[in-house]
Amino acid sequence: MDFSLNDEQKMMVDAVRRFIADELKPLENGIEDTGTLDKRTAQAIHEKSKALGLYALNMPADLGGGGLSKLDRILCEEQFGHTSDYLVRRAFGNVYEPLLECKGDQLERWLKPAITGQRTCAIAITEPGAGSDAQGIKTHAKKTDAGWVLNGSKHFISDGLWSDFFLVSAKTGDKAISMFMVDKGLPGFTVGKDQKMMGLRGTPHVELFFDNVPLEPAALLGEEGQGFKLAMGALNVVRLAQVGARAVGKASHVLELMVSYASERQQFNSKIGDFQMVQQMLADSVIEVNAARWMVYQAAWMLDQGLDAREQIAMVKVHAAETLGRVVDRAVQVFGGMGFCKELPIERYYRDARIYRIFDGTSEIHRTVIAKSVMKKGAALFDVNR
Ligand SMILES: Cc1cc2nc3c(=O)[nH]c(=O)nc-3n(C[C@H](O)[C@H](O)[C@H](O)COP(=O)(O)OP(=O)(O)OC[C@H]3O[C@@H](n4cnc5c(N)ncnc54)[C@H](O)[C@@H]3O)c2cc1C
């Protein structure tokens, strides 16, 4: 068992870390203040990141992506956690794995432009009446001679204002669900309001409405009726990367700030880091972040070996998200009043962390998955020695 990173991995992590520190960190406060980023700056960071080969790292190299292994991607995603969601989307892209099902003409129309960053995509599964129960959607597509007609609505769709097209789940039978690529601008397709959130400032989360939207046959992604399986399978790695690894990155960034504040801030003629109750908050955070990080790496390694990592990713989702929540909560405490004050970013990290336990499957849903698996397959499922 080798836990070390090779030289290439260290260089790659270093390149991402430096890009974030030099190009993205200086933009964070402006986005927090204004809630947006002008198009020219967004384009500039996109171009710079692309020139360094940092755009669409998760996509195959022969299609223009980074071609990284799952583990290498995870190492980069952990660094992405050090900055805001919005800047990550603009600089490094957000090409969802289900798009790899594109075939024939679909490659040129949807997949490749997403990989080069010419077109941005979002994923639209959740509806006002169907969140955790993603199979309970009402949006439906009816087959016609010309293709399909789409009706229904979605909400909370991240990056919807920036996106040129959407991966939309829709019922194509009583129980069957299919995925469609739906271009913005099609007749009957409207983007509704930007639903204001507690955190993730800058990233728009929108409603979508489909009123008899005509879709050509090529809009169907993958096989008819296989959309749920396709989305759930491919989104597993998204969950590991964008939630698990980023939560670890965010928690370690907050931990760094906490440690340096505890080493500098003086009360009662001592550094506050000399007080045992503060030390406990630091120690617990270090232990939990370290555990979460190795869980993330192990799940990525399993995917690279072609192993089924569904249960591991469910565990990562719960543990990394909840670790982040505990670490930022302790950070607010260690920073005292300054932790609550908007002059420092700690309160922003606290707000941003809360969603990790909710999106991409709530902690409750993932605990249910883990419990069902362990009841069915036995505790040996999680014992690497068996
Ligand atoms: C900021 C943000 C960004 C998002 N981005 C996207 C996006 O880009 N695309 C997209 O499609 N969706 C997106 N979502 C939606 C997100 O995935 C859902 O909010 C999430 O799946 C939970 O669904 P819900 O909000 O409807 O909650 P509900 O499903 O209504 O859950 C409410 C509560 O009930 C609990 N619960 C539900 N069922 C069970 C059960 N069987 N057992 C135990 N407890 C249960 C939940 O755990 C939760 O505590 C986003 C949401 C937010 C807030």
The ligand as an SDF file (V2000), in Angstrom:
LIG
                    3D

 53 58  0  0  0  0  0  0  0  0999 V2000
  -27.7040   25.3800   -3.6180 C   0  0  0  0  0  0  0  0  0  0  0  0
  -28.3690   24.2240   -4.2800 C   0  0  0  0  0  0  0  0  0  0  0  0
  -27.8960   23.7870   -5.5080 C   0  0  0  0  0  0  0  0  0  0  0  0
  -28.5510   22.7210   -6.1610 C   0  0  0  0  0  0  0  0  0  0  0  0
  -28.1560   22.3780   -7.4370 N   0  0  0  0  0  0  0  0  0  0  0  0
  -28.8950   21.4780   -8.1320 C   0  0  0  0  0  0  0  0  0  0  0  0
  -28.6480   21.2440   -9.5110 C   0  0  0  0  0  0  0  0  0  0  0  0
  -27.7530   21.8360  -10.1220 O   0  0  0  0  0  0  0  0  0  0  0  0
  -29.4230   20.3340  -10.1660 N   0  0  0  0  0  0  0  0  0  0  0  0
  -30.4300   19.6510   -9.5440 C   0  0  0  0  0  0  0  0  0  0  0  0
  -31.0950   18.8490  -10.1960 O   0  0  0  0  0  0  0  0  0  0  0  0
  -30.7020   19.8640   -8.2310 N   0  0  0  0  0  0  0  0  0  0  0  0
  -29.9730   20.7650   -7.5090 C   0  0  0  0  0  0  0  0  0  0  0  0
  -30.2520   21.0230   -6.1900 N   0  0  0  0  0  0  0  0  0  0  0  0
  -31.3050   20.2520   -5.5240 C   0  0  0  0  0  0  0  0  0  0  0  0
  -30.7810   19.3350   -4.4290 C   0  0  0  0  0  0  0  0  0  0  0  0
  -30.1240   18.2140   -4.9740 O   0  0  0  0  0  0  0  0  0  0  0  0
  -31.9790   18.9620   -3.5370 C   0  0  0  0  0  0  0  0  0  0  0  0
  -32.2730   20.1240   -2.7870 O   0  0  0  0  0  0  0  0  0  0  0  0
  -31.7150   17.7840   -2.6200 C   0  0  0  0  0  0  0  0  0  0  0  0
  -31.6280   16.5870   -3.3620 O   0  0  0  0  0  0  0  0  0  0  0  0
  -32.8150   17.6070   -1.5590 C   0  0  0  0  0  0  0  0  0  0  0  0
  -34.0670   17.6500   -2.1240 O   0  0  0  0  0  0  0  0  0  0  0  0
  -35.1820   18.6530   -1.5010 P   0  0  0  0  0  0  0  0  0  0  0  0
  -34.5830   19.9740   -1.3620 O   0  0  0  0  0  0  0  0  0  0  0  0
  -36.4000   18.5390   -2.3330 O   0  0  0  0  0  0  0  0  0  0  0  0
  -35.4520   18.0930   -0.0570 O   0  0  0  0  0  0  0  0  0  0  0  0
  -36.4800   16.9150    0.3310 P   0  0  0  0  0  0  0  0  0  0  0  0
  -36.2400   15.7290   -0.5440 O   0  0  0  0  0  0  0  0  0  0  0  0
  -37.8540   17.4590    0.3960 O   0  0  0  0  0  0  0  0  0  0  0  0
  -35.9750   16.5550    1.7970 O   0  0  0  0  0  0  0  0  0  0  0  0
  -36.3790   17.3120    2.9530 C   0  0  0  0  0  0  0  0  0  0  0  0
  -35.8630   16.5580    4.1930 C   0  0  0  0  0  0  0  0  0  0  0  0
  -36.4690   15.2500    4.2490 O   0  0  0  0  0  0  0  0  0  0  0  0
  -35.4610   14.2510    4.3350 C   0  0  0  0  0  0  0  0  0  0  0  0
  -35.8700   13.0520    3.6230 N   0  0  0  0  0  0  0  0  0  0  0  0
  -36.4230   12.9500    2.3900 C   0  0  0  0  0  0  0  0  0  0  0  0
  -36.6100   11.6660    2.0640 N   0  0  0  0  0  0  0  0  0  0  0  0
  -36.1410   10.9230    3.1100 C   0  0  0  0  0  0  0  0  0  0  0  0
  -36.0420    9.5300    3.3680 C   0  0  0  0  0  0  0  0  0  0  0  0
  -36.4450    8.6040    2.4840 N   0  0  0  0  0  0  0  0  0  0  0  0
  -35.4930    9.1340    4.5530 N   0  0  0  0  0  0  0  0  0  0  0  0
  -35.0610   10.0580    5.4630 C   0  0  0  0  0  0  0  0  0  0  0  0
  -35.1320   11.3960    5.2650 N   0  0  0  0  0  0  0  0  0  0  0  0
  -35.6730   11.8060    4.1090 C   0  0  0  0  0  0  0  0  0  0  0  0
  -34.2380   14.8890    3.6650 C   0  0  0  0  0  0  0  0  0  0  0  0
  -33.0220   14.2430    4.0690 O   0  0  0  0  0  0  0  0  0  0  0  0
  -34.3420   16.3190    4.1540 C   0  0  0  0  0  0  0  0  0  0  0  0
  -33.8280   16.4130    5.4600 O   0  0  0  0  0  0  0  0  0  0  0  0
  -29.6290   22.0660   -5.5270 C   0  0  0  0  0  0  0  0  0  0  0  0
  -30.0730   22.5090   -4.2790 C   0  0  0  0  0  0  0  0  0  0  0  0
  -29.4750   23.5960   -3.6700 C   0  0  0  0  0  0  0  0  0  0  0  0
  -30.0520   24.0890   -2.3670 C   0  0  0  0  0  0  0  0  0  0  0  0
  1  2  1  0
  2  3  1  0
  2 52  2  0
  3  4  2  0
  4  5  1  0
  4 50  1  0
  5  6  2  0
  6  7  1  0
  6 13  1  0
  7  8  2  0
  7  9  1  0
  9 10  1  0
 10 11  2  0
 10 12  1  0
 12 13  2  0
 13 14  1  0
 14 15  1  0
 14 50  1  0
 15 16  1  0
 16 17  1  0
 16 18  1  0
 18 19  1  0
 18 20  1  0
 20 21  1  0
 20 22  1  0
 22 23  1  0
 23 24  1  0
 24 25  2  0
 24 26  1  0
 24 27  1  0
 27 28  1  0
 28 29  2  0
 28 30  1  0
 28 31  1  0
 31 32  1  0
 32 33  1  0
 33 34  1  0
 33 48  1  0
 34 35  1  0
 35 36  1  0
 35 46  1  0
 36 37  1  0
 36 45  1  0
 37 38  2  0
 38 39  1  0
 39 40  1  0
 39 45  2  0
 40 41  1  0
 40 42  2  0
 42 43  1  0
 43 44  2  0
 44 45  1  0
 46 47  1  0
 46 48  1  0
 48 49  1  0
 50 51  2  0
 51 52  1  0
 52 53  1  0
M  END
$$$$
